[in-house]
Amino acid sequence: MFSRRIALMLSLAAGLVWIGAPSHAQTQGPEALIKQVSTEVLDAVKADKSIKAGDVNKIIALVDAKVMPHVNFQRMTSAAVGRYWRQATPEQQKRLQDEFKVLLVRTYSGALAQVQNQTVQVKPMRGSADDAEVIVKTEVRGQGDPIQLDYRLEKTSNGWKIYDVNVLGVWLVQNYQNSFAQEIGANGIDGLIAKLAERNKAAGARS
């Protein structure tokens, strides 16, 4: 049950990262942005049976349509790849981002079916909205004890961008850093790309 709750919270976190907010969200402060998008994610999941059922193709289409204006996915991927990112060619970097996105979508899509009546409460933010980078903390409340989610955001010329999520003390990006580094160390950047593609293909065949 504990692992299922973690999977559920990660899916909500991923959903927040992947399902973007309306264009006017660019003018919002980080707390307001997180609150609005969190609520919209929960409402979208509850209202759409195919998303709740883990329809990967629909989730990916949703990602492609709405994620990029509100997430620095390049920063998220480069942080997961670590120091090897600078060694990758532009084509390799693109492949890494594409495969990493599919990996995350497939990892958490199944857990979306567990969303029921959760609500999100944003905690008061420490620091200032004038800071270049902030952490916004939230609690997801439903059955059982509240689960804390933390979001790292950066201020850009196009508004606030999410680039990492913390669930129960574990940052999403850090979840992959060690395994990515080991694969690159053994088989190079192309080896990691091939490994991710193979994993995604196998997951697609099972879905």
Residue pairs with C-beta under 8 A, 6 or more apart in sequence:
4 111
4 114
5 144
5 147
6 167
6 168
7 108
7 110
7 111
7 114
8 111
8 114
8 115
9 140
9 147
9 149
9 167
9 168
10 107
10 108
10 111
10 167
10 172
11 108
11 109
11 110
11 111
11 112
11 114
11 115
12 38
12 41
12 42
12 115
12 118
12 140
12 149
13 149
13 151
13 165
13 167
13 172
14 104
14 105
14 107
14 108
14 165
14 172
15 41
15 44
15 45
15 108
15 112
16 34
16 37
16 38
16 41
16 149
16 151
16 162
16 165
17 67
17 71
17 76
17 162
17 165
17 172
18 59
18 62
18 63
18 66
18 67
18 71
18 104
18 105
19 37
19 40
19 41
19 44
19 62
19 63
19 66
19 67
20 37
20 66
20 67
20 68
20 69
20 70
20 71
21 28
21 33
21 36
21 37
21 40
21 70
23 69
25 33
25 36
25 37
25 70
25 159
26 69
26 158
26 159
26 160
27 159
28 36
28 159
28 160
29 129
29 160
30 125
30 129
30 134
30 136
30 151
30 153
30 160
31 122
31 125
31 129
31 136
33 70
33 153
33 159
33 160
34 122
34 136
34 138
34 151
34 153
35 120
35 122
35 138
37 70
38 120
38 122
38 138
39 120
42 115
42 118
42 119
42 120
44 51
45 51
45 52
45 112
45 115
46 52
46 115
46 116
48 58
50 58
51 58
51 59
51 62
51 112
52 112
52 113
52 115
53 113
54 109
54 110
54 111
54 112
54 113
54 207
55 109
56 105
56 106
56 109
56 204
56 207
59 105
59 109
59 112
60 101
60 102
60 105
63 101
63 105
67 73
69 158
70 159
70 160
70 161
70 162
71 161
71 162
71 163
72 154
72 156
72 161
72 162
72 163
73 97
73 101
74 93
74 97
75 154
75 161
75 163
76 100
76 163
76 164
76 172
76 173
77 85
77 93
77 96
77 97
77 100
78 85
78 93
79 163
79 164
79 173
79 177
80 100
80 173
80 176
80 177
80 180
81 88
81 96
81 180
81 184
81 192
82 177
82 180
82 181
84 180
84 181
84 184
84 189
85 93
85 96
87 189
88 96
88 189
92 189
92 190
92 193
95 193
96 189
96 192
96 193
96 196
99 193
99 196
99 197
99 200
100 176
100 196
102 196
102 200
103 196
103 199
103 200
106 200
106 203
106 204
106 207
116 142
116 143
117 142
117 143
118 140
118 141
118 142
119 140
119 141
119 142
120 138
120 139
120 140
120 141
121 138
121 139
121 141
121 146
122 136
122 137
122 138
123 136
123 137
123 138
123 139
125 134
125 135
125 136
125 137
126 135
127 134
127 135
131 155
132 154
132 155
133 152
133 153
133 154
133 155
134 152
134 153
134 155
135 150
135 151
135 152
135 153
135 166
136 150
136 151
136 153
137 148
137 149
137 150
137 151
138 148
138 149
138 150
138 151
139 146
139 147
139 148
139 149
140 146
140 147
140 149
147 167
147 168
148 168
149 165
149 166
149 167
150 165
150 166
151 162
151 164
151 165
151 166
152 162
152 163
152 164
152 165
152 166
152 171
153 160
153 161
153 162
153 163
154 160
154 161
154 163
164 171
164 172
164 173
165 171
165 172
166 172
180 192
183 191
183 192
183 195
184 191
184 192
187 194
187 195
